[in-house]
Amino acid sequence: MKTATELIEKDDAARDILGLLKPSLMDFKEINLKQTLLQRDTQNILFSLGIGDDPGPSVSAGKATKRS
């Protein structure tokens, strides 16, 4: 916990020096969601090209089909 706090303080100080905005908790949640969606898209693309594992059911596609 101490190390995390120190890293946040250093990041905040660097952002102050550079005049950058500090991310809010909502910004971090949005970043995490985008990463999750990107990983899901990557899995779906690789599967559709026949080089990845079946990612399972997709929210937009309904049901994925296993390749042979």
Beta strands, then each sheet from edge to edge (+ up, - down):
end
